[in-house]
Amino acid sequence: MVQDEEDLLTVREVAKKLRVDDTTVRRWIKNGVLEAITLPHRGTRQAYRIRRSTLDTLLNSSQLPVS
């Protein structure tokens, strides 16, 4: 299970790697461009986790989504 947790990234971590704003990553998730795991939350913002393999696939693709 520890291995699985290491393979999950926060929205902020993904945004930093892609050099975009957190809001852009959240928009990609909501539009179905980026696959994410939805976590239960109590705050105002939905909590997501993105698999490292999903990010790697996106980075290796020839075209990143338009911000």
C-alpha positions in Angstrom: 0.0 0.0 0.0 2.9 2.4 0.7 4.0 1.9 -2.9 0.5 2.9 -4.1 0.5 6.1 -2.0 3.9 7.1 -3.5 2.4 6.8 -7.0 -0.4 9.3 -6.3 0.2 13.0 -6.8 -1.7 16.0 -5.6 -3.1 18.7 -7.9 -0.4 21.0 -6.8 2.4 18.5 -7.5 1.0 17.9 -11.0 0.6 21.6 -11.7 4.2 22.2 -10.6 5.6 19.5 -12.9 3.5 20.8 -15.9 4.3 24.4 -15.0 0.6 25.4 -15.0 -1.7 26.8 -12.3 -3.6 24.4 -10.0 -6.9 25.7 -11.5 -5.7 24.5 -14.9 -5.2 21.0 -13.6 -8.6 21.0 -11.9 -10.2 22.2 -15.2 -8.5 19.4 -17.1 -9.8 16.9 -14.5 -13.4 18.3 -14.7 -13.3 18.3 -18.5 -12.1 14.6 -18.6 -8.7 15.5 -20.1 -6.8 14.3 -17.1 -7.9 11.1 -15.2 -7.9 11.6 -11.4 -9.1 9.9 -8.2 -11.8 11.9 -6.4 -11.3 11.9 -2.6 -14.0 12.6 0.0 -13.7 16.2 1.2 -15.1 18.6 3.7 -13.6 21.8 2.4 -14.7 24.1 -0.4 -12.5 22.5 -3.0 -12.7 18.9 -4.3 -9.7 16.8 -3.4 -8.1 14.8 -6.2 -5.1 12.5 -6.6 -3.5 11.8 -10.0 -1.6 8.6 -10.7 2.1 9.1 -11.6 1.6 6.9 -14.6 -1.2 9.1 -15.8 1.1 12.1 -15.6 3.9 10.3 -17.3 1.5 9.3 -20.2 0.5 13.0 -20.5 4.1 14.2 -20.5 5.1 11.6 -23.1 2.2 12.5 -25.4 3.0 14.7 -28.3 0.4 17.3 -27.3 -0.5 18.8 -23.9 -4.0 20.0 -23.3 -4.7 23.7 -24.0 -4.8 25.7 -20.8 
